[in-house]
Amino acid sequence: MRIARFAAGDEVGFGLVETDTDSGDEYVARLNGHPLLGDIKLTGERAKLADVRLLSPVLPTKVVCIGKNYADHVAEMQDITGETTEEPVVFLKPSTAVAGPTDPIFHPAVSERVDFEGELAIVISRPCREVPRERAADVIFGYTVANDVTARDLQQKDKQWTRAKGFDSFCPIGPWITTGLSIDEAQDLAVTTTVDGEVRQSGRTSQFIHDIPGMISYVTSFMTLLPGDVLLTGTPAGVGPVRVGQEVSVTVERLGTISNRVVARD
């Protein structure tokens, strides 16, 4: 299933994204309630996908990120972040960094270099702590697409990543949550980032240094994850800057695309 959070007029709700087999048009079938809090029930209302505004598919309490999870990205970033470590590198983005799949990315005036980082994201299904590797699938609700936007010059200046990763709008996610993929399927998906249509990143999740069960097990060894929390899994090589006016798009195979234009922060 593809589960979206959307706005239609003054109303915000969740819906299943469906494709009409005859016309090929895509629709959103409204759901009753929150899909993470109970059984999914259709209300009978339906709208064309083109007539609604897609929002971030979840509002997490936190976004937990895994850094240095592709060897080629580690190599290109050694001068800023250093070499990889045996254990996953974990950092947080605040919930206020989350933006929708077509929302603008605000370029802060204090930064001279804002980078894109396209990633696969995992949405957590239930409260969990100390999850063993073999139970990782039990706490995954689904998968979505993310851009771990980073003020690269501030990351280098601060010697830690909170400010560089935490600006409002620095975590676009969407366009929906895709459920039903196995961990094996999720660990062999293409991740592609373009800027104004030009490919800048092209990798596969099969290149992970730390696999999905390992990431979940490690993070939950010291932190409780809650329903709707988002786990970013790292970015492949090719990260680079975007300027005001450019549009950055991240596509994860089988999951969809998010496209966000960079605008100046007033």
N, C-alpha and C positions, 0 to 999 in steps of 0.2 A: 504493500500500500504506500501511497504518497500522501502524507498528512501535512496540510498547510495551515498557517494562521494568516488570516486575511481581514481586510477592512472593506466593507461595502456600505457606502454612505456613512452614517454615524455609528454603525454596528461593527464590532470586532468579534470574530469567532474562529472556530477550527472547521476544516472541511477536508474531505477526500478529493484529491485531484484525479479525475477520470477522463478517459478519451472516448468520445463517441465513435463506435465502430463503423457507423455509416458515413458520417460527415468528416470524421477526423478532428473535429473541434474538441477543445479541452474545456472541461467544466469543473467547478468546485461544488461538491455536494455537502451542505452544511451538516455539522455534527452537533449533537446535544451534549454540552458539557466539555470537560477537558479530557483529552485522550489519555493522559498520564494518570488520571484519577479514577478511572472506572471503565466499564464496557463502552465500546464505541457504538453509538446509535445514531442513525440518520434521521434528520427532521423531515425530510421530503422536499426541502428547499434546495434549489440549484441555480447557479449563475455561471455565465461564461467566464473562464479564467481571465480573458482580456478585459472584462468589465469590473474586476476587483483589484485591489492593491495588496500585493503579498507583503507580509510583515516578517520579522524574524520568527521562525517557526516555534521557538520557545523563548521564555524569559528566565534564564538560569540564575541561580543564586551566585554562581561563579563560573568562570571559564578557566579550566585547568589546561595548561599547554605543555607539550613535550618539545623541547628544543634539541637540536643536533641529532635528528633521527634519520637523516639520510647522509651517507658517507660523502657524497659529492658536495652536498651543502656545507658540511663541516669543513671540507677542504677549502671552499671558496671564502669561508668566514673566519679562518684561523686568526687573522690579524685583529679581529674585533672580539670574538667570543672564545678564542682558544680552541684546543683540541677536544675531541670527544672524551667522555668518561665511561667507565664500565657500567655505572647505573644511569638511568634516564635523567636528563636535566629537566627539572620541573619549575614552571613559573606560572603566575596567575595574571589574568586580565580581569578588571572589574566588570560587574554586570552592566554598568553604564557605558562600556565600550561597545556593547552589542548593537548592531544596526541591521536593517532589513536587506533583502537581496538586491534592491535597486536604490537604496538610500545613498545620499552623498557621503563621501569620505572627506572630512574636514582637515585641510592641511594647516596645522598650527603655525602661526607666524614665528614662533620661537625655534622652529626646526627648518634647516636648509635641505634636508634629505629625508623624504618619506618613502619607504619601500613597501612593495607588495610581497606577500608570502602565501601562496595558494596551498590549501590543506584539506584533507579528509577530516571530518569532525564526527565524534561519537556522541549520541544523546543517551544519558543514563535514565533507566526506567524506574528505579526504586532506591530508597536509602541503602547504602552498602558500605561496609568497612571490612578490611582484611579479607578480600575476595581471593580465593586461590585461583591459579591459572585455569584450572579445569572448569571453574564456575563462571568465567568471565562472560560467556554468552547470556547467562541468566540475568545480568544487570544492564544489558544493552537494549534500549528501546528501538533505536534505529540510527541511521547515518545521514549526514548532511554535508554541505560544502561551506568552507570558511576561508576568510582572508585575514591572516594575522598581521595586520598593518603595523609598521614599526617606524618610529622616528630614529633612523639609523645613527645619525650624528649624536643624538642624545643618549642612545644606548652606549656608544663609545665613550662619550664624555662622562656619564654618570657611573660607569663601571658596574652598574646593575640595571635591571631591565624594566622596573616598574613604570617609571614615567614614559619611557620610550614606547611601551606597549599599551599604555593605559588610557590614552586620550579618548574622549567621546568619539564614537563612530569608527574606532580602530579594530572592530571585530564584526564585519558584515558576515551574516550566515543565512543559509537558505538553499534553494527557494522553498524547500519543504523537507520533511523528514521521510526518508525511505526506509520502510520496515521490511523484514523478511529475508534480508541477506544474511548468509552465514558468515562467520568470521573468516573462513577460507576465501569466500568470494570478496569480502571487503579488503582482504590483503592482496588483491591482484587487480587493482583498478588504476586506470590512467588518471593523472592529475595534470591539468594544463592551465597555464595562465597566459593571457594575452593583454597587451596594452594597445589600445586603438586598433585592435585586430591583428597585431603582430605577436607571434608566439614568443614568449620570454622564458617560460618554464614548461618542461615536458618530462614527467617522471611517472613512476608506478609505485603503488603502495607495497608491492613485492620487494621494494628496495629498503624497507624499514630496517633500521638497526635493531630496535626493540619492537617486538610484535605486539599486536593488540592485547592478547592475554597478559603479556608481561607488563605493558603500560598500566592496565587496570589494576593488576595485582600490586604493582609498586606504589601507585598513587594512593590506593585504599589501605596500604600498610600504615599510613600516617595521617590520612584525611578521610572523613566521611563524605561521600558523594551523595547528593540528593536528587530526587526525580527532576528531570529537566536540565540538570547540570550538563555542561558541554566539555568534552575532552578533545583538544586539538592535537593531532598526531605528528606534527612536524611537516617541514616543507622541503621539496627537492631543490636541486641547484638551479640557478638562474635568477635569484632574487635581484631586484634592482629598483631604482627610483621611479616615481611617477610625479608629474608636474600638474599644477592646477590646470583644469580643462581637459585632462586626459581621462579616458575610461579604462578601468582595469576589470577584466572578466576572469573568473576562475570556474573551470569545469572539472567535475569529477565524473568519470564514466559511470553510467547507469543512475546517477543521482541528480544531475542537472547543472545549471549555470547560475552564478550570481554576477551581476554587472553593476559597478559603482563608479560614478564620476567623481573626480577629485575637485573640490571647490575650496576657495580661500575661506579661512575662518575670520568672520567679521570682528 
